[in-house]
Amino acid sequence: MSEIVFPIVYQNADFVVINKPQGISVHKDDNAIGLTTLVAKQLNVEHVWLVHRLDKTTSGLLLLALNKEAAAELSTLFAEHQVKKIYFALAENKPKKKQGLIRGDMVRTRRGMWKLTPEQLHPAITRFYSVSCESKLRLFVLKPQTGKTHQLRVAMKSLGSPILGDPLYGNKQYTGRCHLHSAVLAFYFYDQFFCCSCLPEEGEFMRESVKLQMTQIVAQEIAEIR
């Protein structure tokens, strides 16, 4: 892991946005150098601050602050749901519904897993729509309105369409990567608008039918955000 060079999507004096590869934890694993340490070394700075998280199995946009003041401001933006986030996911199973809202409380079950419940005390909220790419392969556009642990993975499971390659909630016979990718981050930082995007470049995401849909969707979504 120490030899990894993270692709830089955007950088200024206050923060950096990297394209995190799938399979790398944002936390320090046992006997490993942490992601923040690696990014700081790559940028030749003393320290970077983690202001939000991606699961180890999720690839894509990860924003890190480059000073304490920016870290405080960006952490507040994420905590107050002022950052627009768009994820791509792939699934083989036909969903119970093709678009809409997934809303419900999340409770911990076993082996580090979570499940969605009908209760609405502190609900996880995800807006989504999906398009068919080819037979038994569907692209989901996920827009989380909250930021709970495993939220998108549990939401997809609740639709009857677990994410392709999800090691916890998916088909255990599939041995490829987990097909969940953070594709767009958009937010205002001190009255300046920022919008970053990057497409996944691994696994079934590389199928031409999928790449075409993702390219069109990102362009459309960014145009609407602006």
BAFI-110035 format. One line per 4 residues: their letters; for each residue x, y, z of C-alpha. Coordinates in Angstrom, 3 decimals. Example, Ala and Ser with C-alpha at 12.3 -4.5 7.8 and 13.67 -1.06 7.14 Angstrom:
! residues 2
AS	12.300/-4.500/7.800 ~ 13.670/-1.060/7.140
This chain:
! residues 226
MSEI	0.000/0.000/0.000 ~ 2.953/2.343/0.609 ~ 3.703/2.477/-3.121 ~ 0.240/3.663/-4.130
VFPI	-0.028/7.018/-5.870 ~ -3.556/8.354/-5.567 ~ -4.996/10.097/-8.645 ~ -5.606/13.770/-7.831
VYQN	-8.948/14.988/-9.204 ~ -8.679/18.514/-7.781 ~ -6.452/20.409/-5.366 ~ -6.216/23.916/-3.956
ADFV	-4.733/25.461/-0.820 ~ -7.562/24.197/1.413 ~ -8.430/20.696/0.237 ~ -7.649/17.887/-2.158
VINK	-10.002/15.446/-3.887 ~ -8.549/12.059/-4.733 ~ -9.910/9.056/-6.615 ~ -9.669/6.358/-3.939
PQGI	-9.138/2.856/-5.329 ~ -11.439/0.067/-4.240 ~ -9.965/-2.134/-1.515 ~ -8.202/0.623/0.436
SVHK	-9.512/1.609/3.864 ~ -9.743/5.261/4.893 ~ -8.735/4.065/8.365 ~ -5.380/2.617/9.342
DDNA	-5.500/-1.164/8.944 ~ -3.433/-3.417/11.190 ~ 0.285/-3.126/10.430 ~ -0.377/-0.736/7.556
IGLT	0.231/2.928/6.834 ~ -3.016/4.907/6.929 ~ -4.493/6.561/3.854 ~ -4.118/10.063/5.279
TLVA	-0.427/9.445/5.938 ~ 0.074/8.216/2.394 ~ -1.744/11.203/0.880 ~ 0.208/13.655/3.045
KQLN	3.471/12.058/1.929 ~ 2.394/12.164/-1.712 ~ 1.515/15.864/-1.445 ~ 4.633/16.620/0.603
VEHV	2.612/18.153/3.433 ~ 2.724/17.411/7.157 ~ -0.905/16.405/7.603 ~ -4.251/15.984/5.826
WLVH	-7.649/15.755/7.510 ~ -10.364/13.208/6.761 ~ -13.743/15.017/6.586 ~ -15.948/12.165/5.305
RLDK	-15.568/8.461/4.623 ~ -15.886/5.798/1.976 ~ -16.152/2.088/2.715 ~ -13.059/0.042/1.937
TTSG	-15.002/-1.674/-0.854 ~ -16.059/1.650/-2.428 ~ -13.964/3.517/-4.987 ~ -14.124/7.119/-6.102
LLLL	-14.054/10.684/-4.872 ~ -12.680/11.291/-1.388 ~ -12.179/14.831/-0.097 ~ -9.425/15.628/2.406
ALNK	-8.718/18.978/4.056 ~ -5.255/20.525/3.989 ~ -5.576/22.745/7.094 ~ -7.554/22.814/10.344
EAAA	-9.824/25.670/9.307 ~ -10.828/23.943/6.088 ~ -11.306/20.670/7.960 ~ -13.765/22.315/10.352
ELST	-15.734/23.994/7.559 ~ -15.860/20.934/5.313 ~ -16.802/18.630/8.190 ~ -19.717/20.950/8.952
LFAE	-20.846/20.877/5.310 ~ -20.930/17.085/5.341 ~ -22.602/16.926/8.768 ~ -25.329/19.331/7.619
HQVK	-25.805/17.458/4.314 ~ -24.700/20.463/2.251 ~ -22.559/18.332/-0.061 ~ -24.330/16.760/-3.032
KIYF	-23.085/13.212/-3.586 ~ -23.802/10.883/-6.487 ~ -22.737/7.250/-6.575 ~ -22.880/4.612/-9.287
ALAE	-23.686/0.991/-8.492 ~ -24.206/-2.111/-10.612 ~ -26.551/-4.996/-9.858 ~ -27.672/-8.135/-11.619
NKPK	-31.099/-8.540/-10.006 ~ -34.179/-6.619/-11.101 ~ -35.149/-4.139/-8.344 ~ -38.536/-3.951/-6.630
KKQG	-38.804/-0.454/-8.099 ~ -36.697/1.285/-10.719 ~ -36.599/4.732/-9.100 ~ -37.785/6.583/-6.044
LIRG	-36.898/7.025/-2.389 ~ -35.468/4.470/0.037 ~ -36.137/5.562/3.610 ~ -35.961/3.807/6.975
DMVR	-34.016/3.352/10.161 ~ -30.945/1.142/10.072 ~ -30.183/-1.412/12.776 ~ -27.093/-3.538/13.260
TRRG	-27.536/-7.277/12.729 ~ -24.680/-9.791/12.654 ~ -21.134/-9.978/11.275 ~ -20.932/-6.213/10.990
MWKL	-24.038/-6.038/8.796 ~ -26.979/-3.628/8.920 ~ -30.585/-3.816/7.767 ~ -33.294/-1.320/6.874
TPEQ	-36.417/-1.184/9.051 ~ -39.824/0.526/8.587 ~ -39.229/2.816/11.577 ~ -38.511/6.487/10.859
LHPA	-36.861/7.758/14.063 ~ -33.478/8.512/12.487 ~ -33.940/7.329/8.911 ~ -31.333/6.732/6.257
ITRF	-32.589/8.467/3.113 ~ -31.479/7.694/-0.438 ~ -32.942/8.924/-3.715 ~ -32.201/6.792/-6.733
YSVS	-33.008/5.867/-10.287 ~ -31.745/3.075/-12.503 ~ -31.284/2.183/-16.151 ~ -30.827/-1.154/-17.861
CESK	-27.434/-1.544/-19.537 ~ -27.833/-5.065/-20.837 ~ -29.389/-8.369/-19.844 ~ -28.989/-8.930/-16.081
LRLF	-26.942/-5.773/-15.605 ~ -28.488/-2.567/-14.288 ~ -26.850/0.768/-13.439 ~ -28.110/2.582/-10.339
VLKP	-27.645/6.290/-9.678 ~ -27.681/6.766/-5.907 ~ -28.062/10.132/-4.169 ~ -27.730/9.740/-0.395
QTGK	-29.449/12.448/1.635 ~ -27.878/11.127/4.850 ~ -24.497/9.548/5.553 ~ -24.949/6.394/7.577
THQL	-22.667/3.353/7.698 ~ -23.305/0.981/4.765 ~ -26.314/3.118/3.800 ~ -26.157/2.585/0.034
RVAM	-25.231/-1.082/0.281 ~ -28.184/-1.737/2.616 ~ -30.502/0.356/0.441 ~ -29.620/-1.724/-2.604
KSLG	-30.133/-4.938/-0.639 ~ -33.590/-3.694/0.421 ~ -34.534/-3.282/-3.256 ~ -33.725/-6.931/-3.892
SPIL	-30.760/-5.800/-6.002 ~ -27.619/-6.118/-3.890 ~ -24.555/-4.451/-5.360 ~ -22.583/-6.695/-7.666
GDPL	-19.512/-7.917/-5.783 ~ -20.601/-6.668/-2.347 ~ -18.823/-9.074/0.052 ~ -21.381/-8.579/2.835
YGNK	-24.726/-8.047/1.150 ~ -24.220/-9.509/-2.311 ~ -23.834/-12.827/-4.091 ~ -20.954/-14.622/-2.371
QYTG	-20.221/-16.618/-5.547 ~ -19.131/-13.478/-7.426 ~ -15.435/-12.855/-6.785 ~ -14.947/-9.521/-8.548
RCHL	-14.837/-6.044/-7.026 ~ -17.716/-4.371/-5.238 ~ -19.323/-2.175/-7.897 ~ -19.999/0.978/-5.868
HSAV	-18.287/4.211/-6.882 ~ -18.409/7.798/-5.623 ~ -18.764/9.700/-8.898 ~ -19.746/13.304/-8.073
LAFY	-19.167/15.727/-5.184 ~ -20.606/19.238/-5.401 ~ -20.629/21.934/-2.711 ~ -20.101/25.580/-1.836
FYDQ	-16.957/26.362/0.130 ~ -16.782/29.945/1.395 ~ -19.261/31.029/-1.288 ~ -17.323/29.393/-4.118
FFCC	-18.906/26.476/-5.965 ~ -16.919/23.301/-6.538 ~ -17.964/20.239/-8.502 ~ -15.722/17.210/-8.992
SCLP	-16.464/14.049/-10.919 ~ -14.696/10.864/-11.938 ~ -15.868/7.639/-13.510 ~ -14.875/4.155/-12.323
EEGE	-12.318/2.296/-14.406 ~ -12.535/-1.299/-13.199 ~ -14.632/-4.434/-13.444 ~ -18.047/-4.479/-15.072
FMRE	-18.045/-0.673/-15.005 ~ -15.793/-0.942/-18.072 ~ -18.468/-2.546/-20.250 ~ -19.244/-0.201/-23.142
SVKL	-22.980/-0.197/-22.361 ~ -22.232/0.902/-18.789 ~ -19.610/3.509/-19.708 ~ -21.986/5.147/-22.181
QMTQ	-24.758/5.456/-19.594 ~ -22.423/6.778/-16.900 ~ -20.923/9.426/-19.177 ~ -24.343/10.714/-20.196
IVAQ	-25.688/10.666/-16.627 ~ -22.729/12.556/-15.150 ~ -23.024/15.285/-17.789 ~ -26.752/15.596/-17.167
EIAE	-26.450/15.601/-13.369 ~ -23.680/18.211/-13.319 ~ -25.667/20.457/-15.656 ~ -28.632/20.262/-13.278
IR	-26.498/20.910/-10.195 ~ -25.057/24.043/-11.739
